Amino acid sequence: MGLNSDSPTCQAAGNDQIGELYVATRRLMTAEDRSEAVTTAVETATAILDFPFSAFWEATDSGLKAEAISDPLREHVEVPDDPGQVMRHGRGSWLWDHYESNETQRVLVEEDKAASDAPLHGGITVPLGEYGLLTAGTDDRAEPTERETQLADILGKNVLSTLERIERERELKRQRDNLDLLNQIVRHDLTNHLQTISGRAELLRDQCSGDALEHVDGIQESSQAAAELLETAGNLATVMRQTDWETEPVALEPVLSSVIEDITATYSDAQVTVPDEFPAVRVQADELLSSVFRNILTNAIQHNDSAMPSVVVDVTDDGDVVHVSVADNGPGIPDEQKQAVFERGEKRPDSDGTGVGLYLVRTLVDAYGGDVWVEDNEPTGTVVGVTLLTATDGS
């Protein structure tokens, strides 16, 4: 005699099915590849429906072929390790029609329709978009119930969502890998070409005078600007690829001193004033910390309209945090644009650049758990400040 659907026994069985479906959904959420996802789908269909003959069918140009099958079904397949060799349904077959219907359906399977010698009678088919078809079959001659069909439909939606997620993640990884390769090639090759241009311009300097010498200076300035832009773009590409950001203790003085030395050598007409010594402190950052100070100092000099650009660097150790400020004697930044200069693509009023330098600064400082700010300098100019977390012994 059959059980009443409202009986305690049926209710308990239904709760078990929901519980197993919940566990399966969590497994699907963490599946890292297609193989893991479809295997989980087959195992779950077998468990929650108590249908021993479950399979995931991959949709191909020629039809459907089995990609993953349940253990009980393996016993009825000639090549259990590669079921797709023998378990196939071509276009126009009854199973292909179920796949194209895009609807979860109950089915009674006749022996001549099966792709294996399993004693398959009743079953459920669940189309999964372009990915394929999930089927669950039983040797019970009874047609699957409405509840079993609903559970299979819910499982199918979860599997489809998982397969779409995995495909998106795979495409993002492919794009990141391509970006990595392009970044390496462009940075390497263009850097070499720019160094060659700058070096040859320097050789020409001794042979030129007047207007020609001005052109040589222009070539070197353009080469330097292009090299700086290339470095910034490369660092920005690195930042954009980051998913989980990890910081580490970084000694501030060597990084800041090295950047200031490079800036002083590059912009010999600018006056850069620094303290007699920097605090011997470590901050939470990473290998891109130098890019923070390089972009701030470069902006302070390049966008300075004074006859003698002047930049003053100061560092204050406040215990838990360290403040680094860069003050210039340039034209300043209007109040309404002080925060906007850190947005992607935004530029200082006097800038003809790309607007990514200070955006990179803010992105990095935010990732370090710090802060960046802008205020007016007296009597004229701008102060750009960076606050960084002091690294603790346990960092």
N, C-alpha and C positions, 0 to 999 in steps of 0.2 A: 504494500500500500504506500502511495506517495506521501510526502510530508507537506503539511500546510505551510505556506510561505510565511505565516505569522507565528508559527510555532517557535518556542525557545531554541530548538535545535537549528532551525533554518536561520534564525536571527544570529545565533552564535557563528554559524558558518559564514554568513554574510559579513559579520564583523571581521572574521579572519581574512576574508578576501580583500576587504578594504585595507586592513593592516598590511597585507603583503603588497598591495598596489602602492601604498604609501612608501614602504621601504624601497620598492623598485623605482619609484619616482626619484627618490633621493640618490639611488645608485646612478640613474640616468643623468642626473644633474652634474655628477662628477665624472662621467664617462669622458675619456680623453680622445678616443678615436671611434671611427665607424664600427670597427669590428667589435669593440667592447659594447657599444650601444645595441647592435643587433643581437648579440649573444644574450645580453640582459633581457631584451625584449622577448626572445624565444623562451628563455628560462622562466620569465614571469608569466607569460601566456600559459605555459604548461602548469605552473604552480597555482595561480589564482583560479583558473578555469577547470583544473583537474582534467585537462585534455592532453593526453600523452604525445600526440603527434603534431608538434608545432614547428613552424619554419618561417624564415624571412627570405623573401624572394627579391633578388635584385632586378630592377627594370633595365633592360638593355635594348639595343636597336632591333634585335631579332625576337625579343620576347622576355620571358621571366626565367631566371635560373636560381636555384637554391643557393643561398650564401651562408646561412646558419640554420642548423636543425637541432631538435631536441634529442637527448640521449636515447629515449625509447624508439625514435624514428630511425636512428642510425642502424639499429638492428635489422632494418628492412631495406637498407640501401647498399648497393654493390660496392660503392666507393665512399665509405662513411667520412673519410678525411677530406674529400672534395666532392660533396654532394652535387655541386653544380654540373659535374660531368654527365650525370644521368637524370637528375631531377630538373626537367625543363618543360616549359609550356610556351609554345610559339604564339605570335600575334594571331588573333582570331580564335584562340582556344577558349574554352569556358572560363579558365582562370584569368586569362587576359581580359575577358569581358568584365569580370568582377573588378579587376584592377582599374580598368578605364571608367567604371561606374562612379568612382570616387565616393562610394558609400559603404559603410560597414554592413555586411549582409550575413544572414544565416544560409546554410546550404546543406543539402543531402547529397553526398558524393557517391556516385556509382563506380563500381570497380574499374570499368574501362576508362574512367576519367583520371584516376590517380596516377602520380608520377613515380610511385614506389609500390611494393607489394604489401604495404601496411594495410591491416584490416580497417580501412577508413570508411566511415559512414556519415557521421554528422560533423559539421565544421562551421567556422566563422572566418570570413575574409575581411581584412582591414587595409584598404589602400593607404599608402603613405606618400602621396604626391609623386614627384619625380624619382624618389628613392626606391620605391618598390612596393611590396605587399607583405603583410604579416598574416599568416594563417594559423589557425589552431583547430586540430581535428581530433575526433574521438572514435573509438570502435563501438560506441553505444549507438544503436539504430535510431534513438530518439533525436528529434531536432533540437538544437541548442535553445535554451530559454532566452526570454527577453532580457533578464538580468545579466546573464552571461554575455549577451551581445553588447549590453551597455558597458560592462566592465572592459570588454575587449576594445570598444570604441574609445574609452578614456585612456587605456593603455596606448592605443595607437596615436592619439593626440600627443601624449607625452613623448613617445618615441620620435614622432615627426619633429616636435620642437627641439629635441636633443640633436637629431641629425642636422637640422638647420643651424643650430648653434655651432656644432662641430665644423660644418662647412664654412661658416663665417670666420671662426677662429683660424682655420687652415688658410683661408684667403688673406686674413690679416697678417699671418706669419709669413706667407709668401711675399706680400707687399713689403713687410719689414725687412725680409732678407734681401729683396731687390734694392730697397733703399740703402741698406748697409753696403751692398756691392757698389751701387752708384756713388755713394758718399766716399767710399775708399778710392775709387777710380778717379773721380773728379778732383778730390782734395789732393791726391798724389800728383796727378798729371798737371793740373793747373798750377799747383804750387811750384813745380819744377819749371814750368814755362814762365811764370812770373819772376822767379829768381833769375832766370836767364835774361829776361828783358831788363830787369833792374841792373844786373851785372854789366850788360853791354852798354846801357845808358851811362853807367859810371865810367866805363872806358872812353866813351865819347866826350865826357866832360872836359878832359884835358885838351881836346882838339877843337873845342867850340868856344865862341864868345858872342856877346851881344844877344840878339834874338834867338840864335841857335841854342845858346846856353839855357835860355828860358824854356825852350822846348824840351831840352834834356831834363830839366828840373820837373817839368810837367809830366814827363814820362815816368820818372821815378815816383812822383807823388801818386799818380794814378795806379802804378804797380803796387805801391804800399797799401793804398785804399782797397784795391781788389783783393790783396792777400788778407787784409783784416776782415773784409766781408766774407771771404771764403772760410776763414776760421770760425767766424760767428755762425755762418750757415751750417757748417759741419757740427758745431756744438749744439745748435738748435735741433738738428736732425737726431743727434744722440739723445737729447732731452725728450723729443717727441716719441722715441721708441721705448722710453722707460715705462714700465708697468708697476713694478714694486721698487720704490726708491729706498736705498740703504745708504745711510751716512756713516762716517767714521771720524775719529779724532784727526784733525789736520793742523799742523803747526802753522800759525798765521804769519809769523815774521818772514820765513823763507819765501812763501808764496807772494806776499805783498812786496817784498824787496825785489824779487825777480821781475815782477810786472813793472814796477816803477823804473827799474834799470832799463828794461826794453823800451818803455814809453819815452824816457829821457833821451835814449839813443835815436829813436825814430823821429821825435819832434825836438830837434836841437834848438829851435827858436823859442820854445816854451820854457818857462821857469817853474820847476816842480819843487816845492818845499815840503820836507818831511821832518818828523821829530828826530832828535839825536839817536833815539833807539825805540824800537817797538816793544810792547809788552811780550814777554815769553809765555804766550798762552796758546792753547789748542782750542779749536772750535769744531762743531759738528758740521761736516761738509763732505765733499768728495773731490775727485781729481779735476772737476770743472770749476773749482773755486777761483782759480786764476782768471777765468773768463769773466767773472763778476766784476773784478777790479779793473781788468783790461778795458771792458766796454765802458765803464763809468769814466775812467780817465781819458779814454779816447774821445768820448763825447764832450767832455769838459774842454778839451783842446781844439778839436775840429770845429766846434760850433762857437768858438770864441772870436769876437770881432775886435778885440783889443790889439793895439800895436805890439804889445808884449803879453801874450797869453800867460796867465799866472794860475797855478793850481796849488792848493795847500791840502796835504793829506794829514789827517789826525786820527789817532786810535786811543780809545778809552776802555779800560778794563773795569767793568762794574760787577765783577764776581760771577754771577750767573750768566751774564751776557757781555758781549764785546761790541762796542760801537766804532765803526769806521766811517769817517766823513771825508768827502772830497769837495772842497770849495773852490769855485772859479770866479774870475772877474769878467765873465762874458755878459751877454745882453739880458740874461735872466729868462725865466719862464712865467707867463701870466698865471695867476692863481687858478683860473678855470681849466688850465691845461696841465697842472702839476701832476695829477694822477693819471691823466690820459696818456702821458708819454710812456707809461709802462704797458699800455695795451698793444696787442699785436698789430703791426702796420701803422701805429701812430708815431708821429715824428715831432721833434721840437719845431717851433715856428720858423726857425732859420735853417732847417735841415732839408737837404735834397737826397737823403739816404733812404734806406728801405724801412726803417722803423722797427727792426727786429732786435737790435742790440740791447736796448733797455727792457724790452719784453723778455729776452733771455735772462737778463739780470733778475727781474722779478720772479720768473718761473723757477730759477735755481734757488734763490733765497727762500721762496715759499717752501720748496722741497726740503730745504735745510731746517725748516721750522723757525726761520727768522723773519725779519721785516725790512722793507726798503721804503724810504720816504724822501721828499723834496721840500726844501724851504728856500726862502730868499737869503742871499748873502749881503753883507753890508760893506761898502755902500752900494755895490752893484754885483750882479752875478747870481749864481745858484749854488746851493749846497745839496749834494746827494748823499744820504746817509744809509748805511747798512747795519742792521743789528743781527748778530749771530749768537747762537747758543754756545756757551762755554762747554767744552767736552769734560765730562767727569772721569774719574779714574776707572769707573766701571763701564765706560762707553766702549 
